Each structure stands twice: as structure tokens, then as C-alpha cells.
Amino acid sequence: MSTKQWILHGVAAAALAVGAHAYFYYRRSAFRSRVIGIIPARFASSRFQGKPLVDILGKPMIQRTWERAKLATTLDRVVVATDDEKIAECCRGFGADVIMTAESCRNGAERCSEALQKLDKKYDIVVNIQGDEPLIEPEIIDGIVKALQTSPDAVFSTAVTALKPEDAFDPNRVKCVVDNRGYAIYFSRGLIPFNKSGKTNPEFPYNLHLGIQSYDSEFLKIYPDLTPTPLQLEEDLEQLKVLENGYKMKVIKVDHDAHGVDTPEDVAKIENYMRERNLS
Ligand SMILES: *[C@@H]1O[C@H](CO)[C@@H](O)[C@H](O)[C@H]1NC(C)=O
């Protein structure tokens, strides 16, 4: 082997050794300025058929989410990505941009990824805005976008808020621990950290994970196809495969009363909450 070949081989091996995530770090460390918000919305749902179109105090839920997203100052564009003609028609009716995506998308990230590839323009960051959080604050959207823009080594950003003590042992409430620079260490359906008393520690600031997330667009192209990882499968938490593959995720802490609409019963709850606060 000639010296030159050996050097080339060495460089390639080193690149493989540090892992694919370094590729993003070097290639995309520039300020990621072009940002799109995508609201993935599917009609079929095991727990709540037609959920995006459910009426909340006189407006379809998806319209409420879209109106909130439009107020975010960091988004250049907001689109709805759906597999359903009724949802598309409704969204066009209130003025939203719609991208049709396949019925086969397994989750919101996959739908965002497909929508991104169908768009005519290029974007550096994609915010996945869940349609079932109609009271999402535009400031939270802006917060996670800025977190990703100022953390060039991260490919993913998301938000947490204070966990309510009554939710500590609810497996549907996902907990998150972060390092001292605000990067995610782990997510769990169990209580983390776990106090040796076996009870919650009233002094400890536990974090509840909020569904909203943003991705580096190059990362989003490969994210849905990353092979499922052991911790991801055991906890049934998609985001764990990001960490298990060694990518960095930035987490911001926000004040937010979570009012996700998962079941038909949640609709009355959120309507009461809005009436009490004169939100229309
Ligand atoms: C566990 O929780 C208790 C309060 O319930 C607290 O006093 C203690 O410092 C916590 N940590 C440990 C290691 O016990």
C-alpha cells in the first residue's frame, strides 16, 4: 500500500470511528437559518378517530394548533402534512398550506420527513408541531428552534416542563434528565431520577417531556430509518434511538400546562380550561 493510500484509508477509518453524528457536526455547524414548522395530522387513530378535526370551542383542533404556530417568529413557513382528504380540505379552508403524505407513515417524525422531501424549497430545521396540543405557546416553538441554532453539535431539540407530583408514576407521562449544559441524558416512562426512599422527593425538580421537537433537516432524512434500539423498544419511546445512536439532543425548560388531547374525554377538559381563562 502506498503512503497516500494508507493516509486516505486512515482518514476513512477515523471518520467511521467517531460515528455518523460527527458528520452533521462538521457539515452543518453553520447557523441553521431556514426553518419550517410541520403539523403532522392523520385521520385514523386507535384511541380517537378523526382527532385533528374535533371541534374545540367552535374551531377544529388542527386550526387552533396552526394559528398558534403561525405566531412563532422563527418559522419561515407552516404546513400541515396529512394522509387524509377531509383534513386537507378543512386546512385549505382556513388558509393553511397542505402537503399530502402516505397513509403508511408510522409516526409524526416519518410524516414530517416525507413532507420535507416533497417541499419545493430547502429548510435547515424542521419543527414537528403535534396537532393535539392546541394551546402550544409560540414562544416554546421559538425556544426550541433557537436552542438548536445555538447548539451546532445537536441534531434534535425539545422541551420539558415541571412534572406534577401526581404524574410521577404515570407511564404515559415521560420524564427526562439533562446534563448541566442542557443536553438530554435519558427519557423514561418511570420516574427518573429515582430516590432510594421509593417515593418522589418534593424538593427535586423533575422534568416532564413535552411532545414538541425540532430536527436538523439532514438528520430528519435518516431518523425514521435508524434501526430501533434496545432502550427505545423497552421504553416504547422513539426519541431514545437518537441518544442510543450517540446523537446530541438539546432540551429547554419552559412553563407550560400540558393540555394534550389524547382521548375524546380530554376535549371537555380543555374546553373548561379555556372557558375559565377566557381563551377563545
Ligand atoms: C430522597 O428524598 C428525600 C425527601 O423525600 C430527601 O430528603 C433526600 O435527600 C433524597 N435523596 C436521598 C439520596 O435520599
The ligand as a MOL file (V3000), in Angstrom:
LIG
                    3D

  0  0  0     0  0            999 V3000
M  V30 BEGIN CTAB
M  V30 COUNTS 14 14 0 0 0
M  V30 BEGIN ATOM
M  V30 1 C -34.6200 11.4730 48.7430 0
M  V30 2 O -35.7780 12.2070 49.1170 0
M  V30 3 C -35.7450 12.7900 50.3980 0
M  V30 4 C -37.0550 13.5050 50.6630 0
M  V30 5 O -38.1610 12.6820 50.4000 0
M  V30 6 C -34.5660 13.7440 50.5220 0
M  V30 7 O -34.5010 14.2850 51.8270 0
M  V30 8 C -33.2850 13.0420 50.1520 0
M  V30 9 O -32.2330 13.9830 50.1390 0
M  V30 10 C -33.4120 12.3860 48.7990 0
M  V30 11 N -32.1890 11.7550 48.3830 0
M  V30 12 C -31.6060 10.7190 49.0170 0
M  V30 13 C -30.3210 10.2280 48.4800 0
M  V30 14 O -32.1230 10.1960 49.9730 0
M  V30 END ATOM
M  V30 BEGIN BOND
M  V30 1 1 1 2
M  V30 2 1 1 10
M  V30 3 1 2 3
M  V30 4 1 3 4
M  V30 5 1 3 6
M  V30 6 1 4 5
M  V30 7 1 6 7
M  V30 8 1 6 8
M  V30 9 1 8 9
M  V30 10 1 8 10
M  V30 11 1 10 11
M  V30 12 1 11 12
M  V30 13 1 12 13
M  V30 14 2 12 14
M  V30 END BOND
M  V30 END CTAB
M  END
